[in-house]
């Protein structure tokens, strides 16, 4: 009996070790894959133009996963070597802290079971992250800070206009240098406490989205059940964010929240990963008229790379969504917002961004328009809206 018990114990230990060592990579491989495709045809003109671009992306959830971003991987969408292959310069890393079971674009209950908790446990995050959404955001932030410390030749963390200017100077001598920033994926990451805005700011967060897939204490989600605007808590949170020069992202927010935030804010808003409803009639996208209001106030709308936002996932479809956006709000208000590593299935990863440049040229956009959309609009927005120091 003792031998049988010992064998069972060893089997249990082996199973636990297997889950915690192999499980995270297995889970991510099922969540963040790329549609199989042949190599994209890219013109020499596109290659030359792409190599001269400053490219920026407003939304990648890469810090959620148990993957060393300093090394190249054959799964997931983003890491430094692949970013360098794609000539990426600026990347906003967004922190996912809660995701409802049965997640969809139509209706999600706030009380739904949380998918992220099991991922947190499997990946071996600190126990304090198991029940605190703020601690989950801070833990992901620390991953990005550690990346900057471990690989400072290739990666620099940016928190201010001063940092951004220093990054641009360094990149003249080191074209492979990547600049990273931090944002939240929904302000449920505050755990209902306004003091946590300062905590997140102190940890380097410079963009905060208000909602994700469910209504929260700040107000209604585009995919929640209430459709409400900003709550009084939400109004206080937005005011505090603005006072700290935190950029506000209304991706996933209800249209009423977007309108309330526009009325309250004296700073332009972001939609960090989206499509245009007039181009792709998806419940993921707010109305074109509201997008125009955001742009009229100096805001920036970043185009996603997956079918829920643009009704397809190819470089050609990304270019079509960008072209539609330029016609709707102007070239100065459109940017890239991939949602890479966000449990989506794009048709390419960050190493293949040149395929977008090729398709933008093929669509008839001018080189100045392409430069704006691919990154110069993001750079300008950061220069205008990051804290000075």
C-alpha positions in Angstrom: 0.0 0.0 0.0 2.8 2.4 0.8 4.4 1.8 -2.6 1.1 2.5 -4.3 0.5 5.7 -2.3 4.1 6.8 -3.1 3.5 6.2 -6.8 0.3 8.1 -6.7 2.0 11.0 -5.0 4.8 11.0 -7.5 2.2 11.0 -10.3 0.4 13.9 -8.8 3.7 15.8 -8.3 4.6 15.1 -12.0 1.2 16.3 -13.1 1.5 19.5 -11.2 5.0 20.2 -12.5 3.8 19.5 -16.0 0.8 21.9 -15.7 2.9 24.7 -14.3 5.9 24.2 -16.7 4.2 23.3 -19.9 0.7 24.5 -19.4 1.2 28.3 -19.9 2.9 27.8 -23.3 0.2 25.3 -24.4 -2.6 27.7 -23.4 -1.0 30.6 -25.2 -0.5 28.5 -28.4 -4.2 27.9 -28.5 -5.1 31.6 -27.8 -2.6 33.6 -29.8 -1.9 32.0 -33.1 -1.6 33.4 -36.6 -3.7 32.3 -39.6 -1.6 30.1 -41.8 -0.6 31.9 -44.9 2.0 32.0 -47.7 4.7 34.7 -47.5 3.1 38.0 -48.5 4.1 39.6 -51.8 5.8 42.9 -51.0 7.1 45.4 -53.6 10.6 46.9 -53.5 9.0 50.3 -53.1 7.1 49.1 -50.0 10.2 47.6 -48.5 12.2 50.8 -49.0 9.4 53.0 -47.6 8.8 50.7 -44.7 12.4 50.7 -43.7 12.2 54.5 -43.4 9.0 54.6 -41.3 8.7 55.2 -37.5 6.1 52.6 -36.6 3.9 52.5 -33.5 1.2 50.3 -32.1 -1.3 51.4 -29.4 -2.3 48.0 -28.1 -0.7 44.6 -27.4 -1.5 42.3 -24.4 1.9 40.6 -24.5 2.6 41.2 -20.8 -0.3 38.8 -19.8 1.6 35.7 -21.0 4.5 33.7 -19.6 6.9 34.4 -22.5 10.3 36.1 -22.5 9.8 39.0 -24.9 13.6 39.5 -25.3 13.7 36.2 -27.2 12.1 35.2 -30.5 9.3 32.6 -30.3 7.3 30.6 -32.8 4.0 31.4 -31.1 2.3 34.5 -30.0 2.5 37.7 -32.0 5.0 40.0 -30.3 8.6 39.8 -29.1 11.6 42.1 -29.5 13.3 40.2 -32.3 10.1 40.1 -34.4 9.4 43.7 -33.6 12.8 44.6 -35.0 12.2 42.5 -38.1 9.0 44.5 -38.6 10.7 47.8 -37.9 8.5 48.6 -34.9 9.6 51.6 -32.8 6.9 52.2 -30.2 4.6 49.7 -28.5 1.9 50.3 -25.9 1.7 47.2 -23.7 -1.8 46.9 -22.2 -2.5 44.9 -19.1 -5.4 42.5 -19.0 -6.8 41.9 -15.5 -10.2 40.3 -15.9 -12.1 38.6 -18.8 -15.6 37.1 -18.4 -16.3 33.5 -19.2 -18.3 33.3 -22.4 -16.8 36.6 -23.6 -18.7 38.1 -26.6 -19.4 41.4 -28.2 -23.1 41.5 -27.4 -23.7 41.1 -23.7 -21.5 40.1 -20.7 -22.4 40.2 -17.0 -20.0 41.8 -14.6 -20.5 38.8 -12.3 -19.5 36.2 -14.8 -16.7 33.9 -13.9 -13.3 35.4 -14.6 -11.0 33.6 -17.2 -7.9 35.4 -16.1 -7.8 34.0 -12.6 -7.1 30.5 -13.8 -4.4 31.8 -16.1 -2.8 33.7 -13.3 -2.6 30.6 -11.1 -1.3 28.3 -13.9 1.4 30.8 -14.8 2.5 30.9 -11.1 1.9 34.6 -10.5 2.3 35.8 -6.9 -0.6 35.0 -4.6 -1.4 38.7 -4.1 -2.5 38.8 -7.8 -5.0 36.0 -7.4 -7.7 38.2 -5.9 -6.5 41.8 -6.8 -6.9 43.2 -10.2 -4.6 46.1 -9.3 -1.9 43.7 -8.3 -2.4 41.9 -11.6 -1.8 45.1 -13.5 1.2 46.0 -11.4 2.7 42.5 -11.9 2.4 42.8 -15.7 4.0 46.3 -15.4 6.9 44.8 -13.6 7.5 42.4 -16.4 7.9 45.3 -18.8 10.2 47.2 -16.4 12.3 44.0 -16.0 12.5 43.7 -19.8 13.9 47.2 -20.0 16.5 46.4 -17.3 17.5 43.1 -18.8 17.7 44.1 -22.4 18.4 47.9 -22.3 20.3 47.7 -25.7 17.1 46.7 -27.5 14.3 48.0 -25.2 13.6 51.3 -23.4 10.7 52.1 -21.1 9.0 55.5 -21.7 7.0 57.5 -19.2 7.4 61.1 -20.2 8.1 63.5 -23.0 11.7 63.7 -21.7 12.0 59.9 -22.0 10.5 60.0 -25.5 12.9 62.6 -26.7 15.8 60.5 -25.3 14.4 57.4 -27.0 14.3 59.2 -30.4 18.0 60.3 -29.9 19.1 56.8 -29.0 17.2 55.3 -31.9 19.2 57.4 -34.4 22.3 55.5 -33.3 20.5 52.2 -32.7 17.6 51.7 -35.2 16.6 48.4 -33.5 15.7 50.1 -30.2 12.1 49.6 -29.2 10.2 52.0 -26.9 7.6 50.6 -24.6 4.8 52.2 -22.7 2.1 50.9 -20.3 -1.7 51.1 -20.4 -4.6 49.3 -18.7 -7.2 47.2 -20.4 -10.1 48.6 -18.4 -10.2 50.5 -15.2 -11.7 47.6 -13.2 -7.9 47.4 -12.6 -8.5 50.1 -9.9 -10.3 47.5 -7.7 -12.9 50.3 -7.1 -10.3 52.5 -5.3 -9.4 55.9 -6.7 -6.1 55.8 -4.8 -5.0 53.1 -7.2 -4.8 55.6 -10.1 -1.8 57.1 -8.4 -0.3 53.7 -7.7 -0.6 52.7 -11.3 0.8 56.0 -12.4 3.7 55.6 -10.1 4.4 52.2 -11.8 4.5 53.8 -15.2 1.0 53.6 -16.5 0.4 56.4 -18.9 -2.8 55.2 -20.7 -5.9 53.8 -19.0 -9.0 52.4 -20.7 -12.2 52.8 -18.8 -14.0 49.5 -19.6 -13.3 46.1 -21.1 -16.0 43.5 -21.8 -18.3 44.1 -18.9 -19.8 47.1 -17.0 -17.7 48.2 -14.1 -17.8 50.8 -11.3 -16.9 53.6 -13.7 -19.8 52.9 -16.1 -21.1 50.8 -18.9 -19.2 48.7 -21.4 -20.0 48.5 -25.1 -20.4 44.8 -24.4 -22.1 44.9 -21.0 -25.7 44.9 -20.1 -26.5 48.5 -18.9 -25.4 50.8 -21.7 -24.9 53.4 -19.0 -22.6 56.4 -19.1 -20.0 57.4 -16.6 -21.0 56.9 -12.9 -20.0 59.5 -10.3 -17.1 57.3 -9.5 -16.2 57.2 -13.2 -16.3 61.0 -13.4 -14.0 61.3 -10.4 -11.6 58.7 -11.9 -11.5 60.5 -15.3 -10.8 63.8 -13.6 -8.0 62.3 -11.6 -6.5 60.6 -14.7 -6.6 63.9 -16.6 -4.9 65.7 -13.7 -2.0 63.3 -13.9 -1.8 63.5 -17.7 -2.9 59.9 -18.1 -4.2 59.4 -21.7 -7.8 58.0 -21.7 -8.7 55.1 -23.9 -12.4 54.5 -24.6 -12.0 51.2 -26.4 -14.8 48.9 -25.2 -16.7 51.7 -23.5 -20.4 52.2 -24.1 -21.3 55.0 -26.4 -22.8 56.9 -23.4 -19.5 56.6 -21.6 -17.7 57.9 -24.7 -20.0 60.9 -24.9 -19.7 61.7 -21.2 -15.9 61.4 -21.3 -15.8 63.7 -24.4 -17.8 66.3 -22.5 -15.7 66.0 -19.4 -12.2 65.8 -20.9 -10.1 68.8 -21.9 -7.6 66.4 -23.5 -8.1 64.3 -26.7 -9.2 60.7 -26.3 -7.8 57.5 -27.7 -9.5 54.4 -29.2 -6.6 52.1 -28.9 -7.9 49.1 -30.9 -11.0 49.2 -33.0 -12.6 49.2 -36.4 -15.1 51.6 -38.0 -18.7 50.5 -37.9 -19.4 51.9 -41.4 -16.6 49.7 -42.7 -17.3 46.6 -40.6 -20.8 46.4 -39.0 -19.6 44.7 -35.9 -20.9 45.2 -32.4 -17.3 45.7 -31.5 -17.3 49.1 -33.1 -19.0 52.3 -32.0 -20.8 54.5 -34.5 -19.0 56.5 -37.2 -20.5 59.7 -36.0 -19.0 59.2 -32.5 -15.6 58.5 -34.1 -15.9 61.8 -35.9 -16.6 63.6 -32.6 -13.5 62.0 -31.1 -11.4 63.1 -34.0 -12.8 66.6 -34.0 -11.5 67.0 -30.4 -8.0 65.9 -31.5 -8.4 62.2 -30.7 -6.8 59.2 -32.3 -8.4 56.0 -33.6 -6.2 53.0 -33.9 -7.1 50.1 -36.2 -7.1 46.5 -35.0 -5.9 43.5 -37.0 -8.6 41.0 -36.3 -11.9 40.0 -37.9 -14.1 41.3 -35.0 -12.9 44.8 -35.7 -12.3 44.9 -39.5 -14.3 41.9 -40.6 -11.2 40.1 -41.8 -7.6 39.7 -40.6 -5.3 40.2 -43.7 -3.0 43.1 -44.4 -5.2 44.1 -47.3 -8.2 44.3 -44.9 -6.2 46.4 -42.4 -5.3 48.7 -45.3 -9.0 48.9 -46.3 -10.1 49.9 -42.8 -7.3 52.5 -42.6 -8.4 53.9 -45.9 -12.0 54.1 -44.8 -10.9 55.8 -41.6 -8.9 58.4 -43.5 -11.9 59.3 -45.6 -14.1 59.5 -42.4 -11.9 61.4 -40.0 -8.7 62.4 -41.8 -5.2 61.0 -42.0 -4.1 62.8 -38.9 -6.5 60.8 -36.7 -5.8 57.2 -37.7 -3.2 54.9 -36.2 -2.4 51.2 -35.6 -3.9 49.3 -32.7 -3.2 45.6 -33.4 -4.5 43.9 -30.3 -1.6 41.5 -30.8 -1.4 38.8 -28.1 -5.0 39.6 -27.1 -6.5 36.2 -27.8 -7.1 37.2 -31.4 -6.2 35.5 -34.6 -4.5 38.0 -37.0 -3.3 37.1 -40.4 0.3 38.1 -39.6 2.5 38.9 -36.6 4.6 41.9 -35.8 7.5 40.8 -38.0 5.3 41.1 -41.1 4.1 44.7 -40.8 5.7 45.6 -44.1 2.7 43.8 -45.7 0.5 46.6 -44.4 2.7 49.2 -45.9 2.6 47.4 -49.3 -1.2 47.2 -49.2 -1.5 50.9 -48.2 0.6 51.8 -51.3 -1.5 49.5 -53.4 -4.7 51.2 -52.1 -3.4 54.6 -53.4 -2.5 56.3 -50.2 0.4 58.8 -50.4 3.7 58.3 -48.6 3.0 61.2 -46.2 -0.4 59.6 -45.3 1.2 56.2 -44.7 3.9 57.8 -42.5 1.2 59.4 -40.3 -0.9 56.3 -39.9 2.0 53.9 -39.4 3.5 55.8 -36.5 3.9 59.6 -36.8 0.4 60.2 -35.4 1.2 58.1 -32.4 4.5 59.9 -31.9 2.8 63.3 -32.1 0.0 62.2 -29.7 2.6 61.1 -27.2 4.7 64.2 -27.6 1.5 66.3 -26.9 0.0 64.3 -24.1 2.6 62.5 -22.0 3.7 64.2 -18.8 6.7 66.4 -19.3 9.0 64.6 -17.0 
